[in-house]
Amino acid sequence: MQVRTTKQIVAVIGLASCLLWHVLALFGRVTKFGAPVLGLVVGLFPVLISAVARGVSRARCAERSQMWQAMLGRNSRWAERLIGGTLLYAAVIGVAVQRTPYFRWLGPGSRIQVVISADWLVCYVIATVLLHPERGASRILDAARGHGRRRDQAV
């Protein structure tokens, strides 16, 4: 049984809450910042800073070309796609909401909430992925330390 740390739990709760905030903002239900949004903002910084610190410490012994994979562990393929897709979504939704007429039902307050919540969603996705190393980071680190076969070695 895996024991979860408080920061892992806060990251997952923050991700779910941020997703809820984003969906409600897309429907025009959120127009101003309130106490729950302030809690997401305050909770993100310790979680994201510790997630990045853990990721960097896992990547220290990896080669330069494999740092990102060492940070993400065995789940690096889907995690890279998830983070990249979320970044792309935040960029597209930011431009679409601010510069196109596609979201006519949204007032100015909701438009700002959609853009900000999409950006916070990216941060919580990164924090959640980096704080869950049990998905197999040790395998990548063993390979980076030389215990496994390298790419340039023959089979």
N, C-alpha and C positions, 0 to 999 in steps of 0.2 A: 504494500500500500504506500502510495506516494504522499508525503507530507507537504502541504502547500505553505508557503510563507505568506505573511500578511501582504507584502507588496504584490505577489502574484494574484492574490484574491482581489486586492484593490484594483489591479490592472484589468482583470476580467470584468469586475463590476463597473469600472469606469468605461470600458469598451462598450458594454451593453447599454449603459446609461447614455453614453455619447451617441450611440446608434439610435436610441429612442428619441433623444433631443433632435437629431438630424431629421428623422422621419416626421416628427411633429412640426418641425420648422418647414419641411417641404409641403405639408398640408396647411400651413398658415396658422397653426395653433400657438406657436411661440413667436412673440414679437419683441420681447425685451428680456434682459438678463434678470434672473431671479436667484434665490438661494441655492437651488439644485445646480444651476450652471456654475455658480461661484464655487460650489463644492468640487465640481469637475475640474475647474481651473486650478484650484489649490491642491487637489489630489494628484494632478498630473506631474508636477515638477519633481517631487521626491521619487515617484515611480519611474518616470522617464530617465532621470539622472542615474538612478541605481541600475536600471536596465542597460543603459549605454555603458556604464562602468563594468557591469558583468560581461557584456558582449566584448568589450575591449580586452578585458583580462583573459577571456577565452581565445581571443584572436592573437595574443602576443606571441605564442610559439608557432603560429602558422606562417607559411610562406606568404609573401605579399600578394600573390595571385589567388590565394585561398582564404584570405582574412574574412571575407563576407560569409563564406561557407562555414568557417570555424565559429563565427559569431552565432549563426543560425542553427548549426548542428545538422542532423540527418534530415530535418524538415526544411532544408535550405531551398529546395526546388519550389515547393508550394509556398513557402514563406516569402521568397523573392517575388513570386508572381502576385501574392496577396498584397505585399507592401507596394510593389510597382503599380498594381491595378488601383489600389486605394489612392496613391499619389496622382495617378492619371485622372481618376474620378474627381478628386478634389480640384484639380486644375480645370477640367472641363466644366464641372458644375459652377466653379467660380466665374468663369468667363460667360457661361450660358445664362446664369442668373443676373449678372450685372450688365451684360451688353446685348442680350437678345430678347425678343418679345415672347419667348416660349413659356415663361412663368408669369403670365398676366394675373393670375389669381393671388399672387403674393404681394403684400404691401412692402413698403421700404424696410420696415422693421424685420419682417420675416425673411426678406432677401439677405440681409446682413447676417441673420441667425443661420441661414442655410450655408453660407460661405464659411462662417466661423466654425460651425459644428462639423463641417467636412474637414477642415484643417485639424481640429482637435481629434477627429476620428483617425486621421493618419497617425498622429502622435500616440494615441492609445493602441493602435494596431502594432506599431513598432515596439512599444513597451511590452505588450502582451506576448509578442513573438519572442523577444529577447529574454524575457523572464521565464521562459519554459524550456530550459536546456535539456530536460529529461527525454526529449525526443531524439537524442542520439548524438549530442555534441562530442561525446568521448570518442566515438569512432573516427570522426574527422580529426580530432586532436591527436589521436594515436597515429594516424596516417601522416599528419604533419610533423610529428616528432621522429618519424622514420621507422615506426613499427610496422607500417604497412607498405604496400608497393607504391612507388611513385609513378607519375605519368611517363617520365622519360625512361623508365626501366622496361626491359623486354619481358614478355610473359613467358 
